[in-house]
Amino acid sequence: MIIKKSLFKKIFKNTGVQLSETAYKLLEEDIQRMVTRWAKRAKDGNIKRVMPGDIHLIRGNIYNKEYR
């Protein structure tokens, strides 16, 4: 589990939306895929330790290999 279920459900509850168990599992799987992509981008970008200044590099397609 990447995100605490209670925190996840609380966020939805605070907006007045109920979150079913199945929907939670689907969203959790999506988050796991997203974090996996971030880790792969860090590895492909030769980032050994992700620091706050590196977050923008692993989040999206901003990082081009020509800038290594």
N, C-alpha and C positions, 0 to 999 in steps of 0.2 A: 504494500500500500504506500503510495507516494504522498498522498494528502490524507490527513486525518478525516475519517468519514464525518465525525461530529462537526468539524470546522466547515467542511464542504456543505453539509446539510444546513448549517446555521447561516451561511452566506445566502443560500436560496431562500431560507425561511425569512430572513430579514427583508427580502424583496417581495415576500408574500407568495412565493412559488413553492409548491410541494415537489419533492424530488423522490421518484420511486427508486427502489433498489436496483432495478434493471438499468434505469437511466444513469444512476450513479456509477455502475460498473462500466457502462459504455464511455462515460466521460473520463473515468479513471484510465481506461485503456488508451483513450486519445491523448491524455496527458503523458502517459508512459511513452507513447510513440514520439511525442514532441520532445521530451527530455532525452530520448535516445538519439534523435536527430541533432540536438544541441551537443551531446557528447561526441558524436561522429564529426561534427564541424570543428569542435575543439581539437580533436585528434588530427583531422585533415589540415588544420591551420597550424599544427605543431605547437599548440598551447598545452603546456604541461601542468599548469595550475591556473584555474580560472579565477581571475581577480575582478573586482568591480569594473575596472576599465576594459575588461574583455567581454563583458556581457553582450554589448552591441555586436560583437564579432560572431558570436555563436547563435544569436537569435534569428538572424535572417540571412539573406543573400547579399548583405552589404560587403562581406569579406571576399575579396578577389585574390586568387593565388598570386597574381602579379605584384601584390603589395607585401609579400612575405619578407 
